[in-house]
Amino acid sequence: MAKSYENILEELVTNNRKKIIESVLNKRTRFISVMLENIYQSHNINAVMRTCDNLGIQDIYSLKSDKIKKSGKNVSLGAEKWLTVKTKPRNQKVNDYLSNIKRQEYKVIGTVPKNTNTTTEVSKIKFDKKIIVAFGNEEKGLSNELLKNCDEIISIPMYGFTESYNISVSCAIILSNMMFRLRETKKKIALNSTEKELLRLEWIKKSIKNVNLILKNINK
């Protein structure tokens, strides 16, 4: 019986690498995802990617964050290889894009630098639905259009003079708080078997040098 190309690729990966892939897969989640709107500094994007990878968050949604594809490996340490980036089509309106996401049973939570009467502290967020946390431009924050489509707005309590964090720091604080609390709830947040299978194959490919040349030879 002929081997499938998946089996052939698996044989090119060490047992240790396969164990690492399985271990990471078992901790990956799409219950919490990240949205980046108009982030223009690539080192911020790559720092966010590194945070997401370390916390087990798989998906990043990109709105006008074109530099998300430019790797700053000294910052991300290659984290972008293991994440799924979903980019808003250029011709699609933000309202329509977010409506499509919400139909997948997500609630969109926006982030703002200052606490007001209308914001919720990150520690008070409830996990009643899947969550996408949106972070905005380094200077202007989230656009009004995106804020209007948010189901909730959160901020981080601050006690100093500057009243703001760098976006990558904000992301690390917020996502760490949410992920640690989420895992304590014992909710079923793991990827399903189909999602794991697809990611496993993708990660195995990314673990092999010259994989495109190998695939080309396999398919001859």
C-alpha positions as CSV (number, residue, x, y, z in Angstrom):
1,M,0.0,0.0,0.0
2,A,1.4,3.4,-1.1
3,K,2.2,5.9,1.7
4,S,0.3,9.1,1.7
5,Y,2.4,12.3,1.4
6,E,1.5,13.1,5.0
7,N,3.1,9.9,6.2
8,I,6.2,10.6,4.1
9,L,6.6,14.0,5.6
10,E,6.1,12.7,9.1
11,E,9.0,10.3,8.6
12,L,11.2,13.3,7.8
13,V,10.6,14.9,11.2
14,T,12.3,13.7,14.4
15,N,10.3,12.0,17.1
16,N,11.2,14.8,19.5
17,R,9.8,17.4,17.1
18,K,6.6,15.4,16.7
19,K,6.2,15.2,20.5
20,I,6.6,19.0,20.8
21,I,4.0,19.5,18.1
22,E,1.5,17.2,19.9
23,S,2.2,18.9,23.2
24,V,1.6,22.4,21.7
25,L,-1.5,21.3,19.8
26,N,-3.1,20.0,22.9
27,K,-2.8,23.4,24.5
28,R,-3.8,25.5,21.5
29,T,-7.2,27.3,21.6
30,R,-9.4,29.4,19.4
31,F,-11.7,30.4,22.3
32,I,-9.7,33.6,22.7
33,S,-8.2,35.3,19.6
34,V,-6.6,38.6,18.8
35,M,-7.5,41.4,16.4
36,L,-4.9,44.0,15.3
37,E,-6.2,47.1,13.6
38,N,-3.8,49.4,11.7
39,I,-0.7,48.5,13.7
40,Y,2.3,50.1,11.9
41,Q,5.3,49.1,13.9
42,S,6.4,45.6,13.0
43,H,8.2,45.0,16.3
44,N,4.9,45.5,18.1
45,I,3.2,43.0,15.8
46,N,5.9,40.4,16.3
47,A,5.9,40.9,20.1
48,V,2.1,40.3,20.0
49,M,2.7,37.1,18.0
50,R,5.2,35.9,20.5
51,T,2.8,36.5,23.3
52,C,0.0,34.7,21.5
53,D,2.1,31.7,20.7
54,N,3.4,31.3,24.3
55,L,-0.2,31.6,25.7
56,G,-1.6,29.0,23.3
57,I,-3.7,31.5,21.2
58,Q,-3.8,30.3,17.6
59,D,-5.6,33.0,15.6
60,I,-4.8,36.7,14.8
61,Y,-7.2,38.8,12.8
62,S,-5.6,41.6,10.8
63,L,-7.2,44.8,9.7
64,K,-4.9,47.1,7.8
65,S,-1.9,45.7,9.7
66,D,0.1,45.1,6.6
67,K,3.4,44.7,8.4
68,I,2.1,41.6,10.1
69,K,3.8,39.6,7.3
70,K,7.2,41.1,7.9
71,S,9.0,39.0,10.4
72,G,11.1,40.5,13.0
73,K,12.6,37.2,14.2
74,N,14.7,38.8,16.9
75,V,11.4,39.8,18.5
76,S,9.0,37.1,17.6
77,L,11.5,34.2,17.7
78,G,9.7,32.7,14.7
79,A,6.3,32.6,16.4
80,E,4.6,33.7,13.2
81,K,5.3,30.3,11.7
82,W,2.9,28.6,14.1
83,L,0.0,31.1,14.1
84,T,-3.0,31.5,11.8
85,V,-3.3,35.1,10.5
86,K,-6.7,36.0,9.0
87,T,-6.6,39.2,7.0
88,K,-9.7,41.3,6.3
89,P,-10.3,41.5,2.5
90,R,-9.5,45.1,1.3
91,N,-12.8,45.5,-0.4
92,Q,-14.9,44.4,2.6
93,K,-16.3,46.9,5.0
94,V,-15.3,46.7,8.7
95,N,-19.0,46.3,9.7
96,D,-19.5,43.4,7.4
97,Y,-16.2,41.8,8.4
98,L,-17.1,42.0,12.1
99,S,-20.7,40.8,11.5
100,N,-19.3,37.6,9.8
101,I,-17.0,37.0,12.8
102,K,-19.9,37.5,15.3
103,R,-21.9,34.9,13.3
104,Q,-19.3,32.4,14.3
105,E,-20.3,33.0,17.9
106,Y,-17.6,35.4,18.9
107,K,-17.9,38.5,20.9
108,V,-15.5,41.4,20.0
109,I,-13.9,43.1,23.0
110,G,-12.1,46.4,22.3
111,T,-9.3,47.8,24.3
112,V,-8.7,51.4,25.3
113,P,-5.9,53.0,27.4
114,K,-8.0,54.8,30.0
115,N,-10.6,53.5,32.4
116,T,-14.0,55.2,32.1
117,N,-17.5,54.6,33.4
118,T,-18.2,52.6,30.2
119,T,-15.2,50.3,30.4
120,T,-14.8,47.0,32.1
121,E,-11.7,45.9,33.9
122,V,-10.0,43.0,32.2
123,S,-10.4,40.8,35.3
124,K,-14.1,41.2,35.2
125,I,-14.6,39.8,31.6
126,K,-16.9,36.8,31.5
127,F,-16.2,33.7,29.3
128,D,-19.8,33.2,28.2
129,K,-18.8,33.2,24.5
130,K,-15.7,32.9,22.5
131,I,-13.7,36.2,22.5
132,I,-11.7,38.3,20.1
133,V,-9.7,41.0,21.8
134,A,-9.1,44.0,19.5
135,F,-6.0,46.2,19.8
136,G,-5.6,49.4,17.8
137,N,-3.1,51.8,16.3
138,E,-0.1,52.8,18.5
139,E,-1.2,56.5,18.4
140,K,-4.9,56.6,17.8
141,G,-6.1,53.3,19.2
142,L,-9.1,51.5,17.7
143,S,-11.1,53.3,15.0
144,N,-14.5,54.6,15.9
145,E,-16.0,52.2,13.3
146,L,-14.5,49.2,15.1
147,L,-15.3,50.5,18.6
148,K,-19.0,50.9,17.6
149,N,-19.0,47.2,16.7
150,C,-17.5,46.0,20.0
151,D,-19.7,44.1,22.4
152,E,-17.6,45.3,25.3
153,I,-14.7,47.7,26.0
154,I,-11.9,46.9,28.5
155,S,-9.0,48.8,30.0
156,I,-6.1,48.0,32.4
157,P,-6.1,49.7,35.8
158,M,-3.1,52.1,36.0
159,Y,-1.7,54.0,38.9
160,G,1.1,56.2,37.4
161,F,1.5,59.4,35.5
162,T,1.7,58.2,31.9
163,E,-1.7,56.5,31.8
164,S,-0.8,54.1,29.0
165,Y,1.1,51.0,28.0
166,N,2.9,50.1,24.8
167,I,0.5,48.0,22.7
168,S,2.7,44.8,23.1
169,V,2.7,45.3,26.9
170,S,-1.0,45.9,27.0
171,C,-1.5,42.7,24.9
172,A,0.7,40.6,27.2
173,I,-1.1,41.9,30.3
174,I,-4.6,41.5,29.0
175,L,-4.2,38.1,27.3
176,S,-2.2,36.6,30.2
177,N,-4.9,37.6,32.6
178,M,-7.7,36.2,30.4
179,M,-5.9,33.0,29.5
180,F,-4.9,32.2,33.0
181,R,-8.4,32.7,34.3
182,L,-9.9,30.9,31.3
183,R,-7.8,27.8,31.9
184,E,-8.8,27.8,35.6
185,T,-12.5,27.5,34.6
186,K,-11.9,24.1,33.0
187,K,-14.0,25.0,30.0
188,K,-13.5,22.9,26.9
189,I,-11.3,25.3,24.9
190,A,-9.1,22.9,23.0
191,L,-9.1,22.6,19.2
192,N,-11.3,19.9,17.7
193,S,-9.8,16.8,16.0
194,T,-10.1,18.3,12.5
195,E,-8.4,21.6,13.5
196,K,-5.6,19.6,15.1
197,E,-5.1,17.5,12.0
198,L,-4.9,20.5,9.7
199,L,-2.5,22.3,12.0
200,R,-0.4,19.2,12.6
201,L,0.3,18.8,8.9
202,E,1.0,22.5,8.5
203,W,3.5,22.5,11.4
204,I,5.2,19.4,10.1
205,K,5.7,21.0,6.8
206,K,7.2,24.1,8.5
207,S,9.5,21.8,10.4
208,I,11.1,20.5,7.2
209,K,13.8,22.3,5.2
210,N,13.1,22.6,1.4
211,V,9.6,21.1,2.0
212,N,8.2,22.6,-1.3
213,L,10.9,20.7,-3.3
214,I,10.1,17.5,-1.4
215,L,6.4,17.9,-2.1
216,K,7.1,18.6,-5.7
217,N,9.0,15.3,-6.0
218,I,6.4,13.4,-4.1
219,N,3.6,14.6,-6.4
220,K,5.5,13.7,-9.6
